Amino acid sequence: MELVYRSTRSTEKTVTASQAILKGLADDGGLFVPEQLPKLDVDMETLKSMTYQETAYVVMKQFLTDFTEEELKHCIKSAYDEKFDTEEIAPLAKVGDTYHLELFHGATIAFKDMALSILPHLLTTAAKKNHVKNEIVILTATSGDTGKAALAGFADVPGTKIIVFYPKGGVSKVQELQMVTQKGDNTSVVAIHGNFDNAQSGVKEIFEDKELAEELAACGYQFSSANSINIGRLVPQVVYYVYAYAKLLENGEISEGEEINVTVPTGNFGNILAAYYAKQMGVPIAKLICASNENKVLFDFFQTGRYDRNREFVLTSSPSMDILISSNLERLIYTIAGQDAQKNAELMQALKEKGAYEITAEMQEGLKDFAGGYATEAQTKEMIRETYQKTGYVMDTHTAVAAYVCREYKKKNKDAKKALVASTASPYKFAHSVMTAIDEAYSKKDEFELIDELHKISGMEIPAAIEEIRNAPIRHTRECDADQMKKTVKEILGVEV
Ligand SMILES: *Cc1c(COP(=O)(O)O)cnc(C)c1O
């Protein structure tokens, strides 16, 4: 049976999965959502013994119904290979009494690799299926990790170009170096004078610009997105929650049907939405705990039902979560509004115009699977230090936000369920913040000295992604103001300005 996709903002049109992936964003500015969430058609007993790739197939085939078995298996095989430093792809680590699902074993050592290593394959397959002749231009706004993972995924992929916008001064040293040293003739990286929300809004505006789309089409280009607004990002992320549950079962950590809680360090709400989809598919997840840093818009939303971005934007040590407009929340809003596109569109309009909206009491009922929490900068640091001292395990700042929120949730609610924490980045990516959290004395050393120190204290091998940038030449130096993104895109593509 074919699963069709609709925009969260209007109901008339449906598209296939491959068309939704190609377009990224719907014409009306809405996000594509499946008409209904599919159920797993394989039982846990079978899933227990499956590899990551096998699990990926049984999950993704339920969503991407217009891909053939051969196409999908080829995409999966090309994505989850030696680019990952472990055959398990997403291994579990037991830290104290909590299970960390390590999603940072891919090429760019952050969880974005889980989806962005397969997205280029899904997209080029989708282009072929739909007889697209244009070159596809991937436009991406990044808070640090998406950019590099997308660049790595799309570099030198025939028929594609990729342009990444990141907030200058808003990413870690390693994140920036990873992006500006990117190879590939089809890659461009631009630092914007603004924050991530400016970059994301700018990209969305370019997508919604019909005139520009026509101009580009005349030159043989069309846009798509590698941001988590693309359903092709979200679907591969459902896989690891299914896989993690099955592995916990296989390892005897949980018993059949036992419910677990999942805590996810959240920015754009993509990763936690994937966990929610996994729950809808039948994975026994009780609470989905949304962890924020000091940009705690989502925490406040889960407390009060009011989403309000009118507040100071805080630069934190977990930059990939420094976000005030969590795009993927729209998919949840649409769902809890009873798939009412009109209602959702009204709320999103209010967000655009006033920066805030409030959901009804009835809609709040639909949020009962979720809980929110946040960690301050001091609490995040303390969590890293304390965990290292107690267990020897070193985690990155984003993961520490989640680990803190997970622990506090447990205490406050006296909830003894087994806890899974999505571990979203390698500590090497945020060496400065991680090492100074462990000992303030490290603050005098530079980034690469700290990387070597981190290796000494943790015994974790230094990832290839880090070695690569130590001496790599800088290839991208372009900068622009946040209101000049459209002009910059035209310049890069050589389209008349
Ligand atoms: C992107 C990112 C997040 C936030 O994930 P969302 O899907 O945007 O909520 C958290 N941690 C790290 C390391 C990331 O790169």
PDBQT file of the ligand as one rigid body, heavy atoms in Angstrom, charges set to zero:
ROOT
HETATM    1  C1  LIG A 501      21.595  18.800  15.690  1.00  0.00    +0.000 C 
HETATM    2  C2  LIG A 501      22.072  18.405  17.024  1.00  0.00    +0.000 A 
HETATM    3  C3  LIG A 501      21.205  18.349  18.121  1.00  0.00    +0.000 A 
HETATM    4  C4  LIG A 501      19.749  18.730  18.013  1.00  0.00    +0.000 C 
HETATM    5  O1  LIG A 501      19.027  17.833  17.223  1.00  0.00    +0.000 OA
HETATM    6  P1  LIG A 501      17.604  18.248  16.616  1.00  0.00    +0.000 P 
HETATM    7  O2  LIG A 501      17.207  17.123  15.758  1.00  0.00    +0.000 OA
HETATM    8  O3  LIG A 501      17.858  19.515  15.832  1.00  0.00    +0.000 OA
HETATM    9  O4  LIG A 501      16.704  18.495  17.765  1.00  0.00    +0.000 OA
HETATM   10  C5  LIG A 501      21.711  17.910  19.338  1.00  0.00    +0.000 A 
HETATM   11  N1  LIG A 501      23.018  17.586  19.469  1.00  0.00    +0.000 NA
HETATM   12  C6  LIG A 501      23.880  17.656  18.444  1.00  0.00    +0.000 A 
HETATM   13  C7  LIG A 501      25.297  17.304  18.677  1.00  0.00    +0.000 C 
HETATM   14  C8  LIG A 501      23.444  18.052  17.182  1.00  0.00    +0.000 A 
HETATM   15  O5  LIG A 501      24.313  18.105  16.170  1.00  0.00    +0.000 OA
ENDROOT
TORSDOF 0
